[in-house]
């Protein structure tokens, strides 16, 4: 490519129509939206089922989050499979596995400990098929279309989570928790069937995977018997994760995408307690809980659709700071109206992540993208589970919920300052694509 063409291509602004015109992305996007709805339905319903069986709020909370933390271990131990196995087999298998999990919980009356163990075990595989799906999206969408695809996915994911929670409440009320779990299983089965029928059969080499990782077309999806799913996969996964995390650029970009999100999620986890401490009217906490996702939807839409790629990348630090600074206002223990405004503004700042998508993709090795995406997602989920625990501990230690939320906001602002120390020289400049 001529050198003069690079700035124009880098700053080309894609459209949502252009992104949705890509058939492969459209399939992965639509099935993922349905699956996220099913996830929210399954997680909420399982939590209700555990509470109805035990009467324990603690076990109910454990049931809600049991599928998050094991994902990091799954990424570390199995993540390389996202680059070594055909994507159709992985994604179809992932949806089929979650379908079987939901059906098992719906049909078999297991002890609570056993049901929690099953959910945790299945979640180990989640980063593998999510990594394969994310890598396939990155292979299908180029340039700004990839960033806008991530924006569209963020918007749809937030909407799907909200609809899944609403569907979960309605389904439990109308059908009971076990039949509601069966509904989620049907949704997963539909996703698996759609991927199996409509996604082309791709070998890892054609998919952009590890050269020479496939030896032949020996299975239904071309899975070769070359040792891709044996103990060598664990060794390769650990080595791959180590290489990714030892790369300073990749490590920085992962931390930049993990830390603010985890801290804001921790603050979000204290909203119910904050509303209780301030003695807000019943139901006001639900209004406050909805402000962050609404802000995220609006922020992603505005930043993704109306700003050019380089502008998004220049705004990473200001937007990251915007995600944290409003939360510091909770130190003054504001009322409902001001609290809602602060949370809404904080949600707008979540769009900072869009400016990191292209640099992150450019920094990844071609033969490790699937594992990197799996590690990024699983690390984020794990830290979002840890964040509320840490901030809840701070609140109990004497800061109060308002003080703990403010503490989270200050930490996000400090993270934005840390990003500033390395962000400007390496992103958006002429050598951005080669920075490592």
Secondary structure by P-SEA (a helix, b strand, c coil): ccccaaaaaaacccccccccccaaaaaaaaaaaaaaaaaaaaaaaaaaaaaaacccaaaaaaaacccccaaaaaaaccccccccccaaaaaaaaaaaaaaaaaaaacccccaaaaaaaaaaaacaaaaaaaaaaaaaaaacccaaaaaaaaaaaaaaaaaaaaaaaaaaaaaacccaaaaaaaaaaaaaaaaaaaaccccccccccccccccccccccccccccccccccaaaaaaaaaaaaaaaacaaaaaaaaaacaaaaaaaaaaaaaaaaaaaaccccaaaaaaaaaaaaaaaaaaaaaaccccaaaaaaaaaaaaaaaccccccccccccaaaaaaaaaaaaaaccccccaaaaaaaacccccaaaaaaaaaaaaaaaaaaaaaaaaaaaaacccaaaaaaaaaaaaaaaaaaaaaccccccccccccccc
